[in-house]
Amino acid sequence: MFVAADDTDSMRGNCTTYLATEIIRELVIDGDLDLIGFPRLVRLNPAIPWKTRGNGSLVMRFGRGVGNKTFIGQISGKDLFCFEEQDDWEPDEDSILEKIVPLVERFHDPVDSDPGIVVSRTRPSYDFYLRGVRRVMKRSDIEAEIDRIGAKTFVLGCGRGLIGCICGMAWVPKDFTYELLAYRPQERWGTERVFDPGSIEKADHEISTSFNSWEDRFRKVAMVPGTPCPVMYGFRGDDVPDLIRGHDIIKTEPQSRWVVFQTNQGTDDHIITEFSPEEFIPNSSYLIRGTVVSVERIRGGHTFVTLSTDLGDVVCGAYEPSREFRRALDWLVKGDEIEVMGELRDSPRTLNIEKMHVLKTVDEFEKVSNPVCPSCGRTMSSVGKGQGYRCKRCGTRSDDPVVRKCIRWVVPGWYEPPTAARRHLSKPLKRMGEIQPVEFVDCRNP
């Protein structure tokens, strides 16, 4: 039995992952069902204009577990396990909804969210995941699929959350990661979080399979949210025992519970790589390739690169929060060939760069002096802008000044923003087996 929840986030407190732990507590810890497989945190299209925070859908599977089981968390002081397999018995949809609906209603914020709950014995078509993680969908797009799989649903508000439920439930993990989410006691929600940054640095350095938790250069924690939500932190990585070991290393205020989720974070699943010019539309994310036409740093610290591509000229931007990543763009010159990944905005029509691959750089030259007359050896004088040079004594003319080849500070390779500026779905270079070839640092204007 699959259970999915979406759009229960609130900017004033609740988050969908916490609701998922409440559902697990109700059905497993205090109930008679088992968790089959890991609970899943499925991030959908990050370019959705009306998302609350990370556009995450939560999916769980319940039944009677058999075979191997894995320790994945603690809720209400009790150990939580998930089973690899289940027997043929399936719980009743109506009884599950009856237990879940009061939880949704209790945490619902009518200002920020339009929750949806889907309970189904059958998984939706995988195509709905691909559409949900890459495109903007309407509720009408999923209604026929709800009928086809015979799902039971519950909604509040306009029920937009049903879209995320169906798309998240349709995810069949290919590339995947894990996130250990730790939660605060309810009486501490909205207060300042208490934690030891040094312990997070230690966990990041000691656990090689983790990612996106700590930024060495600025000694900055990237895994602790700043919103009033219930989450204490989210520790991400590729190995479950390593994440649990990290949980033992990281020191924080008392926690009420923690759970490991399987997730599509850090996979680049949202990036569309094959598309026609007609399909290159805003509110989706793409990989495009082109030749640099121009580079401009504007007031506010934002850098824009215009690329000549098969789609025409495309303006790509890196904004001030991406900090030193902008240096990689600043040092590009006309003629360089690059690939960029990012979200296409509608207004202004700009592709916001999440990651860049420099494919080929051209030679860059700087003027050393005016040319020397080959007849008398004197330095020629400029005739005027764009009109070349002339020797006043001999009358000899030349169009070419004396130049020297510049050192290029950007070289072929992959470049990414610092940890705190990355998107949930963006695959870090660490997971790609890549190392950024050059570090860009400017202490006066980082």
Secondary structure, 3 states (H helix, E strand, C coil): CEEEEECCCCCCCCCHHHHHHHHHHHHHHCCCCEEECCCEEEECCCCCCCCCCCCEEEEEEEECEEEEEEEEEEECCEEEEEEEEECCCCCCHHHHHHHHHHHHHHHCCCCCCCCEEEEECCCCCHHHHHHHHHCCCCCHHHHHHHHHHCCEEEECCCCCHHHHHHHHHCCCCCCCEEEEEEECCHHHCCCCCCECHHHHHHHHHHCCCEECCEECCCCEECCCCCCCCCEEEEEEECCHHHHHHHHHHCCECCCCEEEEEEECCCCCCCEECCCCHHHCCCCCEEEEEEEEEEEEEECCCEEEEEEEECCEEEEEEECHHHCCHHHHHHCCCCCCEEEEEEEECCCCCCEEEEEEEEEECCCCEEEEECCECCCCCCECEECCCCCCEECCCCCCEECCCEEEECCCCCCCEEECCCHHHCCCCCCCHHHHCCCCCCCCCCCCCC
